[in-house]
Amino acid sequence: MEWRDADRKSIDAWLNLHLLARRMPAGEDSRVLADAALARILPLVAELPEDLPFVGAHAPTKPSAAVIEPWIAQVEEASGTPESGTLLAAGVELGLLGVDRRIDVRAAAVIVEGF
């Protein structure tokens, strides 16, 4: 079985780990956990279930910008398509906005272009 297939079968566990890590007090340990979970989740972002555990921007632990870079690149690539809205909505649920100003600016540009 390939890693991506294993991650796909374990997506609920990765989503729960991400949620728990993001709700922990901010610190290096919680950021590492959030990054590890997102590294497994984000390659599957277009396939995520509709009922994602809501993290939101308010979570105390923020993932690193490097980990969410592939997500914003995928959002930009899908700009002008309905998929960009789906990807952006998943990012909101996962709390990817409000983490890094540069990524927020890039997401805003996609929103404006789609508007």
Buried (B, 14 or more C-beta within 10 A) or exposed (E): EEEEEEBBEEBEEBBEBBBBBBBBEEEEEBBBBBBBBBBBBBBBBEEBEEEBBEBEEEBEBBBBBEBBBBBBEBBBEBBEEEBBBBBBEBBBBBBBBBBBEEBBEBBEEBBEEBE
